[in-house]
Amino acid sequence: MKNLEVTYLGLTLNNPIIVSSSPFTSNIESLLRCEEAGAGAVVLKSIFEEQVIGETEFMSRYEDYPEAGDYLKHHLSDSYLNNHLNLISEAKKRLSIPVIASINCSTDKEWISYAKSNEEAGADALELNIVIMPTSTETKASDIEQQYLNIVSQITSQVNIPISVKLICKFTNILNIVNELQKRNAKGVVMFNKIIESDIDINKRELVATPSMSSSSELCNSLRTVSLCSAEVDNIDIAVSTGVHTGEDAIKALLAGAKCVQVCSTISANGFEAINNIKEFISDWMVDNTHTSIDQFCGTLSCKGAENNEIIQRVQYIKNFQQ
Ligand SMILES: Cc1cc2nc3c(=O)[nH]c(=O)nc-3n(C[C@H](O)[C@H](O)[C@H](O)COP(=O)(O)O)c2cc1C
């Protein structure tokens, strides 16, 4: 196989396929399978502050036995946190590929304390899984954007491991956000998190969640942004997540300027061997195209070239429907 080495967040990965934060990275057995199947790195399943709060609230129902409730409250939230931190330590001991931890918090205080504890447990880098969903007419877009930036500033000023931010695609000007994140010392962004969308069941007349697994067609949602962002914002690495199912998908992401890709749904559909299949496809494609390293073609379709701009900037159908 060709040399597939890349650097991401300052870490050396022996290939650009990362298993994204998911059930496949939630326990040591799966993590070992990711490594055996040839992953270049893993992002551990996120720890969710919401879940700690949820368990704590559940325990507050022990109104008749307040001491028991308090005891269980601490015990459960501590054990959820400790399990997560133990997984980081164990993964660092047993895997030789980089281990990236992931956190999702809802309060400023916990963003900092979780970030610090994940660093202390030995994570090589930290992915911030930030999703702030607008639900009020009073909240301005700039207020939400500032929240993202504040979280990142606070964390990068207090931890030393590289920080990446897993973004959702719903920003008015994502290029500005990525540039501002870079100024606050974020080393990478993940484009994009797949949030669970809502659908409507017209018979039951209720909102229902859409399937959580992606398809390859969802990749196009990020290629334009990756292409623009990799040309416009220096000193920040891009990982593509959502819709990378095949070697061809991975090559598209790399050509657009991503340093690496993250995969989850393809493992669910095709098993852990999907990782090696993607690697082999990239390697064969490099041979066919006489590339000896990923650097030789990574970003060659970023939006710097004038010939790419016309396609990138064409977002409407005017020409297609002219008679
Ligand atoms: C069951 C499931 C659990 C997930 N859990 C997390 C999580 O804890 N943290 C996170 O950042 N992303 C999580 N994700 C999102 C994935 O990391 C990934 O971004 C998403 O599935 C899109 O990538 P894909 O097209 O390769 O599936 C989860 C996805 C699935 C399907």
The ligand as an ORCA input file, in Angstrom:
! r2SCAN-3c Opt
* xyz 0 1
  C     -25.502      6.237     16.793
  C     -24.625      7.456     16.610
  C     -24.030      8.061     17.729
  C     -23.259      9.200     17.566
  N     -22.675      9.782     18.667
  C     -21.919     10.899     18.497
  C     -21.286     11.510     19.606
  O     -21.359     11.053     20.758
  N     -20.550     12.629     19.383
  C     -20.392     13.174     18.138
  O     -19.697     14.191     17.992
  N     -20.971     12.604     17.058
  C     -21.726     11.492     17.212
  N     -22.299     10.907     16.128
  C     -22.112     11.516     14.793
  C     -20.968     10.820     14.046
  O     -19.729     11.028     14.693
  C     -20.839     11.374     12.617
  O     -20.506     12.740     12.663
  C     -22.135     11.199     11.827
  O     -22.644      9.883     11.973
  C     -21.905     11.468     10.355
  O     -20.883     10.660      9.832
  P     -21.199      9.374      8.893
  O     -21.831      9.892      7.661
  O     -19.868      8.745      8.662
  O     -22.118      8.496      9.685
  C     -23.064      9.750     16.260
  C     -23.640      9.130     15.157
  C     -24.419      7.988     15.310
  C     -25.026      7.359     14.093
*
